[in-house]
């Protein structure tokens, strides 16, 4: 375990996609008496709200595991133009954050609660902004978790809001350019 959690990023050792290896790692951590925390999400365009959320989630235990939605699952959840940042980069960004200990990928074919049932975290952390896990459904996972915590947003804006703002700004710029071209074209017609 020292080579996983020791000095350096150890990206290859801290990303665990094989479920058997993930289960063995979690079992070893629990044998050592460490309190395991799990959270999950897209983590597209990582911003300070994500970092603060992960720091808060980590404060509930000793080891924070983050299940990151795959690119395919993100497209299903967020739409065909998402994610903005590809899966490999999102994973690496998370692994560079000091509060994230392990990362695994949540694939589109995984059921919503599969990772929760596998990890059986001491603490499961949800965000109030997670639209695909309504509070009543989160309660249904209590049997697999020691505790369920729901955190409010930790940042001022969500990634979705930032993407929406960029889209609106782009549309406004395009509309002005088109308007200017039409005006110029009409002026040329009048002048001829």
N, C-alpha and C positions, 0 to 999 in steps of 0.2 A: 504494500500500500504506500510505502514511503516514496517509491518512484512515481506514483500517481499524484499524490498530494504534496510532494516535496517542492523544492525550488524550481522555478521555470513554469512555463505554460503547460507543458505536457499534454498538448492538444490531443494527440492520438490515443493517449491512455484515459483521458477524461471524457471522450466521446464514446459511449457504449451503445451500439445499436443491436448487438446480439442479445436477445432477451434472456438466454440461459446465463450468459456472462454477467448481465445486469443483475439478475436474481442472485447469483453467487456473490457479487460485489456487495449488494445490499445485505445479504445474510452475514457476510464478514463484518460489515460496519455495525450491524445490530449486535453481533456477538461481542464486539468491542465496547458495547454500551453507548454507542453514538445515536443521537436522536436524528432521524431522517425526515426531512421536509421535502415535499414535492409540489411543484407548480407546473403549469403548462400554458402554451400560447404560441403565437406566430413570431413575435419579436422582430417585426419588419421595421426598417428605419429606426434602429435603436436610439432612444433619446433618454434624457435624464429621468423622465417618469418611469421608464423601464428599470433603470439602474436603482432608483429609490425603492421601487416595488420589490425588486429582487433582494435588496439589502434588508428591507422590512421582513420579507418572507424568510430569509436566512436567520433572522433574529429569533425565530421560533424553534430553532434546533441547532445541531452541529454540522450537518451535511445538507446542502441544498441540491436537489436534482431538478433539472429543468427539462421537461418534455417539449420539444420544439415541433410545431406542425410542419410537415414536409411541404415542398412546393405544391404538390398535387392536392394535399388537404387544404392548404391555404387558398388555392384557386376555388375549391368547393365552398369554403367558408366565406371568403372575402370577395370573390368575383374573378373573372378571367384575366384582369390586368394586375393581379397581385400574385405573389409578393413582388415588391419593388426590388428587394435585395434577395438574391438567390440563397437557397438553403445552406450551402456550404459556408458562405460568408456570414450568414446570421448565426450559425453554430459557432464559428470562430470568434465572432464578436462577443458572444455570451461567455465563451471559455476564457476570454481575456478579462472578464469582470471578476473582481476579487471575491464576490459573494457567491459565485456559481461554482459548485464543486464538480458536478457531473452533468452531462447532457446526453439525452437520448432523442431519437427522432420518432415522432408520432405519425405513422403512415395513414393514408386515406382508408385503408382496409382495416385499421384498428378501430374497435368500438370506442365510444367516448370514455367508458370507464375501464378499458383494458389495462392501461398503464397504472391506474390507481389500484386495481386488483393485483397486478404484478408486484408493484413496489410495496403496497400496504404501508404507507408512510405513517410515521408517528403524528405528523401534521400535514394536512392537505391544504394548500393555500389557493383560493380562487380570487379573482378580481370581480368587483361589482360590474365591470364593463364587459365581462365575458357573456356575450349574448347567447351562446350555444349551451350554456349550463345554467338554466334557471335555478333560483334558490331551492325550490322543492326537489329538483333533481340532485342538486349537490348533497342534500340531506340523505338521499338514497345510498350514498357512498360511505356513510358513517360506519357501517359494519366492517369496512376495509381500512379505516383510519382511526388513529387514536383521537384526533381532534380535527375539525374543519374550521378554517379561518377564512373569512371573506374580507378582503381589503378594498378600500375605496381607491380611486385613481390617485397615483402619487405624483402626477405631472399635470401641467396646465393644459396640454393638448394631446390628443391621441394621434397615432400614426394615420388613422383614417381621416381625421380632421385636417391633418397637415397635407395629405394627398388631395383632399377635396379643395383646400385653399390653393394649392399649386394648379390644379385643374381649372379652377375658376379664373385665376390670374392668367393662365394660358389662353383660355377662351376669350377673356376680355381683350387681351393683346391682339389675338387673331381677329376679333370683331372690329377693332379699331383699324387694323391694317386693311381688312377687306373694305371697310367704309371709305378709307382714304383712297384705295385703288378705284372704287366705284366713282367717287367724286372726281378724281383725276380723269378717268375714262369719260365721264359725262362732260367735263370741261373740254376735253379734246374733241368730242363730237360737236359741241356747241361752237367751237372755234373753227370747225371745218366747213 
